[in-house]
């Protein structure tokens, strides 16, 4: 069962030729929910220990980017996979529509401000990719960004988007060189399952707060979003910043896949607690003597 899970996640590290339709929204092999939960819990425990070592080492950071259509389960996936990780070692940012201050800067500014420090795991729930996803589906949003040379929609040309992809590639390449390990997840949900989850939010009083009529209106642009995702992933997949196309119709499957991928990546980083220097050892021995000399009681 675990082997089936391992072989059916999809990693994109090269640009060119990516087609979203080639990637399923559901695992081709049915997996037992109980076993998926146990696997996720085991991987989460390992992530906790690996993150502690990474924090102690303090040389690298990890940036986990989550993108998806609404109701794909980003929040719950993040919550389950990173449950128990020391809050001091993690930072979670959920990006909404940019504020006036954020729109006064370049589109990468607010995301650069939210990058994890060395030793920490940063989680971006939505990210700079919104600027080539929702903004590409609704190019009128570009007009509100007060960009030079952009006066009307005719100015938002194919070259404009290519330059944004190039900016993203350069941004992520720079981060990787500086020691940030980047993992980008698309939780790939089907239109049918999204509809079912929207209906559940409507019918369940405890989930009414999650429902937004705007989300339903965006379903009319489903094909445009799929094309935007396909083009963005195809243009920005790289060995230093790979995309993972995770089936998300069954939430415990997507959680288990993400947990395994993160655990495996941390293991490849092989973080280690630094050995104490000779000066530190002397300091520890002196501290022990002081403590042991205190009167008992």
C-alpha positions as CSV (number, residue, x, y, z in Angstrom):
1,X,0.0,0.0,0.0
2,X,2.8,2.4,0.9
3,X,4.6,1.5,-2.3
4,X,1.5,2.4,-4.3
5,X,1.4,5.8,-2.7
6,X,5.1,6.3,-3.4
7,X,4.8,5.6,-7.1
8,X,1.8,7.7,-7.8
9,X,2.9,11.2,-6.9
10,X,4.0,13.4,-9.7
11,X,7.1,15.6,-9.6
12,X,7.8,18.2,-12.4
13,X,11.4,19.4,-12.6
14,X,11.6,20.4,-16.2
15,X,10.0,23.0,-18.3
16,X,8.2,22.1,-21.5
17,X,5.6,19.5,-22.4
18,X,3.5,19.7,-19.2
19,X,-0.2,18.8,-19.6
20,X,-2.5,18.9,-16.6
21,X,-4.8,16.4,-18.2
22,X,-2.1,13.8,-17.9
23,X,-2.3,13.9,-14.1
24,X,-5.2,12.3,-12.2
25,X,-7.2,14.0,-9.5
26,X,-7.6,10.7,-7.7
27,X,-5.2,7.8,-7.0
28,X,-5.5,5.0,-9.5
29,X,-5.1,2.6,-6.7
30,X,-7.6,2.7,-3.9
31,X,-5.9,3.1,-0.5
32,X,-7.2,2.3,2.9
33,X,-8.1,5.4,4.9
34,X,-6.9,4.0,8.2
35,X,-3.5,3.1,6.7
36,X,-3.3,6.6,5.0
37,X,-3.8,8.2,8.4
38,X,-1.2,6.0,10.1
39,X,1.3,6.8,7.3
40,X,0.7,10.5,7.6
41,X,1.1,10.4,11.3
42,X,4.4,8.5,11.0
43,X,5.8,10.9,8.4
44,X,4.7,13.8,10.5
45,X,6.6,12.5,13.5
46,X,9.7,12.3,11.4
47,X,9.1,15.8,10.0
48,X,9.0,17.1,13.6
49,X,12.4,15.6,14.4
50,X,14.0,16.6,11.1
51,X,12.8,20.2,11.6
52,X,14.3,20.3,15.1
53,X,17.6,19.3,13.6
54,X,17.3,21.8,10.8
55,X,16.5,24.6,13.3
56,X,19.5,23.7,15.4
57,X,21.7,23.6,12.3
58,X,20.4,27.0,11.1
59,X,21.9,26.9,7.6
60,X,18.9,26.2,5.4
61,X,15.2,27.0,5.2
62,X,12.3,25.3,3.5
63,X,9.5,27.0,1.6
64,X,6.4,24.9,1.0
65,X,4.0,26.6,-1.5
66,X,0.4,25.4,-1.8
67,X,-1.7,26.2,-4.8
68,X,-5.1,24.9,-5.7
69,X,-8.6,25.6,-6.8
70,X,-11.0,26.5,-4.0
71,X,-12.1,23.6,-1.7
72,X,-9.2,21.4,-2.7
73,X,-8.2,21.1,0.9
74,X,-5.1,23.3,1.3
75,X,-5.8,24.4,4.8
76,X,-6.5,20.9,6.1
77,X,-3.5,19.4,4.3
78,X,-1.2,22.0,5.9
79,X,-2.8,21.5,9.3
80,X,-2.4,17.7,9.2
81,X,1.0,17.4,7.7
82,X,2.6,20.0,10.0
83,X,0.7,19.3,13.2
84,X,3.1,19.1,16.1
85,X,5.9,20.9,14.4
86,X,7.4,23.5,16.8
87,X,5.7,26.8,16.1
88,X,9.1,28.5,16.7
89,X,10.3,26.6,13.6
90,X,7.4,27.2,11.3
91,X,5.8,30.2,9.7
92,X,2.4,30.0,7.9
93,X,1.2,32.8,5.6
94,X,-2.2,32.8,3.9
95,X,-2.2,35.3,1.1
96,X,-5.4,37.1,0.2
97,X,-5.9,39.9,-2.4
98,X,-3.1,42.4,-2.1
99,X,-3.6,45.5,0.0
100,X,-3.0,49.0,-1.2
101,X,0.5,49.0,0.4
102,X,1.3,45.7,-1.3
103,X,0.1,46.9,-4.7
104,X,2.4,49.9,-4.3
105,X,5.4,47.4,-4.6
106,X,6.3,44.9,-7.2
107,X,4.3,41.7,-7.2
108,X,7.1,39.6,-5.4
109,X,7.6,42.1,-2.6
110,X,5.1,40.8,-0.1
111,X,6.2,37.2,-0.7
112,X,9.8,38.1,-0.2
113,X,8.8,39.7,3.1
114,X,7.2,36.4,4.2
115,X,10.2,34.1,3.5
116,X,11.3,31.7,6.2
117,X,14.4,32.4,8.2
118,X,17.2,29.9,8.2
119,X,16.3,26.8,10.2
120,X,12.6,27.3,9.6
121,X,9.9,25.9,7.4
122,X,7.7,28.5,5.7
123,X,4.3,27.6,4.4
124,X,2.7,29.9,1.8
125,X,-1.0,29.1,1.4
126,X,-1.3,30.7,-2.0
127,X,1.7,32.6,-3.2
128,X,3.3,34.7,-5.9
129,X,1.8,32.3,-8.4
130,X,-1.6,34.0,-7.9
131,X,-0.1,36.8,-10.1
132,X,0.0,34.3,-13.0
133,X,-3.1,32.4,-12.1
134,X,-6.1,34.5,-10.9
135,X,-4.6,37.6,-12.4
136,X,-4.1,35.9,-15.7
137,X,-7.7,34.7,-15.7
138,X,-8.8,38.2,-14.8
139,X,-6.2,40.5,-16.5
140,X,-8.2,43.6,-15.5
141,X,-6.5,43.1,-12.1
142,X,-3.2,44.2,-13.7
143,X,-4.7,47.6,-14.4
144,X,-5.0,48.2,-10.6
145,X,-1.2,47.6,-10.2
146,X,-0.2,51.0,-11.7
147,X,2.5,49.4,-13.8
148,X,4.5,51.5,-16.3
149,X,3.3,51.1,-19.9
150,X,0.1,49.2,-18.8
151,X,-2.8,51.5,-19.7
152,X,-5.5,49.1,-20.9
153,X,-6.0,45.4,-21.4
154,X,-4.3,45.5,-24.8
155,X,-1.1,46.2,-23.0
156,X,-1.3,42.9,-21.1
157,X,0.4,40.9,-23.9
158,X,1.8,37.4,-24.0
159,X,5.2,38.9,-23.4
160,X,4.0,40.5,-20.2
161,X,3.3,37.0,-18.8
162,X,6.5,35.6,-20.1
163,X,8.4,38.3,-18.2
164,X,6.4,37.4,-15.0
165,X,7.4,33.8,-15.4
166,X,11.0,34.9,-15.9
167,X,10.8,37.0,-12.7
168,X,9.5,34.0,-10.8
169,X,12.2,31.7,-12.1
170,X,14.9,34.2,-11.1
171,X,13.3,34.8,-7.7
172,X,13.2,31.1,-6.9
173,X,16.7,30.5,-8.3
174,X,18.1,33.2,-6.1
175,X,16.4,31.7,-3.0
176,X,17.7,28.2,-3.8
177,X,21.3,29.6,-4.1
178,X,20.9,31.2,-0.7
179,X,19.9,27.9,0.9
180,X,16.1,27.9,0.7
181,X,14.7,24.5,-0.3
182,X,11.5,25.1,-2.4
183,X,8.6,22.6,-2.8
184,X,5.6,23.7,-4.8
185,X,2.4,21.7,-4.5
186,X,-0.7,21.8,-6.7
187,X,-3.5,20.0,-4.9
188,X,-5.2,18.8,-8.1
189,X,-9.0,18.5,-7.5
190,X,-11.7,17.7,-10.0
191,X,-14.5,20.1,-10.9
192,X,-17.1,17.4,-9.7
193,X,-15.4,17.1,-6.3
194,X,-15.2,20.8,-5.9
195,X,-19.0,21.0,-6.5
196,X,-19.6,18.3,-3.9
197,X,-17.6,20.2,-1.3
198,X,-19.3,23.5,-2.1
199,X,-22.7,21.8,-1.6
200,X,-21.4,20.3,1.7
201,X,-20.5,23.8,2.8
202,X,-24.0,25.0,2.0
203,X,-25.8,22.1,3.6
204,X,-23.7,21.8,6.8
205,X,-24.4,24.7,9.2
206,X,-21.0,24.2,10.8
207,X,-19.4,24.8,7.4
208,X,-21.5,27.7,6.2
209,X,-18.8,30.1,7.2
210,X,-16.4,28.6,4.6
211,X,-18.8,29.3,1.7
212,X,-18.3,32.2,-0.6
213,X,-20.5,33.0,-3.6
214,X,-17.4,34.3,-5.3
215,X,-16.0,30.8,-5.3
216,X,-19.0,29.5,-7.1
217,X,-18.8,32.3,-9.7
218,X,-15.1,31.4,-10.4
219,X,-16.3,27.9,-11.5
220,X,-17.4,29.6,-14.7
221,X,-13.7,30.2,-15.4
222,X,-12.6,26.6,-14.6
223,X,-11.1,25.9,-18.1
224,X,-9.2,29.3,-18.0
225,X,-7.8,28.4,-14.6
226,X,-6.7,24.9,-15.8
227,X,-4.9,26.6,-18.7
228,X,-3.3,29.1,-16.4
229,X,-2.1,26.4,-14.0
230,X,-0.7,24.4,-16.9
231,X,1.2,27.3,-18.4
232,X,2.5,28.5,-15.0
233,X,3.8,25.0,-14.0
234,X,5.2,24.4,-17.5
235,X,7.1,27.7,-17.3
236,X,8.5,27.5,-13.8
237,X,9.2,23.8,-13.0
238,X,12.9,23.4,-12.2
239,X,15.2,21.0,-10.2
240,X,15.7,23.7,-7.6
241,X,12.0,24.5,-7.4
242,X,10.0,21.4,-8.5
243,X,6.2,21.2,-8.8
244,X,4.3,18.3,-7.3
245,X,0.9,17.5,-8.8
246,X,-0.9,15.9,-6.0
247,X,-4.3,14.1,-6.5
248,X,-6.7,15.9,-4.2
249,X,-10.1,14.3,-4.7
250,X,-9.5,12.2,-1.6
251,X,-8.1,14.4,1.2
252,X,-6.4,11.7,3.2
253,X,-4.6,10.6,0.0
254,X,-3.3,14.2,-0.7
255,X,-2.2,14.6,3.0
256,X,-0.3,11.3,2.9
257,X,1.4,12.2,-0.3
258,X,2.5,15.7,0.8
259,X,3.7,14.3,4.2
260,X,5.8,11.7,2.5
261,X,7.3,14.2,0.0
262,X,8.2,16.7,2.7
263,X,9.7,14.0,4.9
264,X,11.7,12.5,2.1
265,X,13.0,16.0,1.1
266,X,14.1,16.8,4.7
267,X,15.8,13.4,4.9
268,X,17.8,14.2,1.7
269,X,18.8,17.5,3.3
270,X,20.2,15.5,6.2
271,X,20.2,18.3,8.8
272,X,22.4,17.7,11.8
273,X,22.7,19.2,15.2
274,X,26.1,21.0,15.3
275,X,28.8,19.5,17.4
276,X,29.9,21.5,20.4
277,X,33.1,23.4,19.9
278,X,36.0,22.9,22.4
279,X,35.1,26.3,23.9
280,X,31.4,25.2,24.3
281,X,32.4,21.9,25.9
282,X,34.5,23.8,28.5
283,X,31.5,26.2,29.1
284,X,29.2,23.2,29.6
285,X,31.6,21.6,32.0
286,X,31.9,24.8,34.0
287,X,28.2,25.1,34.1
288,X,27.9,21.6,35.4
289,X,30.3,22.3,38.2
290,X,28.4,25.4,39.2
291,X,25.1,23.5,39.3
292,X,26.5,20.5,41.2
293,X,28.1,22.8,43.8
294,X,24.7,24.2,44.7
295,X,23.4,22.9,48.1
296,X,20.8,20.2,47.6
297,X,17.3,20.7,48.7
